[in-house]
Amino acid sequence: MKNKIILFFLLSITLQVCVAQKSTNTNGFSIIPLGVKGGLDESNLSAYLVAASGSKNYICLDAGTINAGLQKAVQKNLFDESDIAQIQKKYIKGYFVSHAHLDHVAGLIINSPNDIAKNIYGFASVIEVLKNNYFTWKAWANFTNEGDKPQLNKYSYNYLSPGKEINIANTELSVTPYLLSHVNPYESSAFLIRNNKSYVLYLGDTGPDSIEVSTKLKELWTAVSGPIQRGELKAIFIEVSFDNSTPDKLLFGHLTPRLLMQELRILNEIAGGKLNQVQIFITHMKPCVNCEENIKDQISSENNLGLTIRYPTQGTLININN
């Protein structure tokens, strides 16, 4: 009888360990959009929390909106507490900034007084703008470890290198950054986020190679073609800012439905025709009369690849499964 009790105890411990490992070591992702628009509503600008499935250790991809997005998430019971400042402090482990335009960094700057010590990740061109234009004592307090003195050392700048994967402290995630062109020669970024053997790709603002006179998107497509062919890339978050009525000369480094599908056809070809296995999330739609409806209708009519197209909603959880 004693041996049976010991065996039952050991089996119970083993089962608990396996359940705990399963909850945090899966290949999926939990994504909370804190903001999904490209303007003008300052309460709903580009920002996406990403964590491994079963984890609350989030990284924030861009940070146009923080507080208002967390309020929406709390209303939908995505956190066990309701104090927005405490949620930002506790659950956001670092910020990845694709580029330093205000609609991608305003939430980070405005909410910095309520935050705690964390890393800001970006390419040198991005960090230079944050350091010289925003986190200065003329524009705001310098909460970082570089630039104007006194430096409050709350945030630490981490300089990224194109194509070099880094492990993110206090999370289960790794990130590989890539350069994008956003009104050439100005730069934006894409982030390939990995959880074990699964990936999600997030693009900041980008123009198409054909208009940017660049190869940045083709280089990115080549880099992610392997994970697509292996069934490891689960989702792509990519911007469509304007509808097809916008002239090319007025895009200022953005995509339309026509240009999106032009680029996705290139990616599909490089990936051996397997892009239809990847969910495509459309981000950064800008406001104008009927723009959102037009963009959705035009993407639908242009989508001859059989792609799954989705539109994230602020504060609504997205589960990306294995």
Beta strands, then each sheet from edge to edge (+ up, - down):
strand 1: 29-35
strand 2: 47-52
strand 3: 58-61
strand 4: 92-96
strand 5: 118-122
strand 6: 155-159
strand 7: 166-167
strand 8: 174-181
strand 9: 187-195
strand 10: 198-203
strand 11: 233-239
strand 12: 279-283
strand 13: 308-310
strand 14: 318-320
sheet 1: 6+ 5+ 4+ 3+ 2- 1+ 14-
sheet 2: 7+ 8- 9+ 10- 11- 12- 13-
end
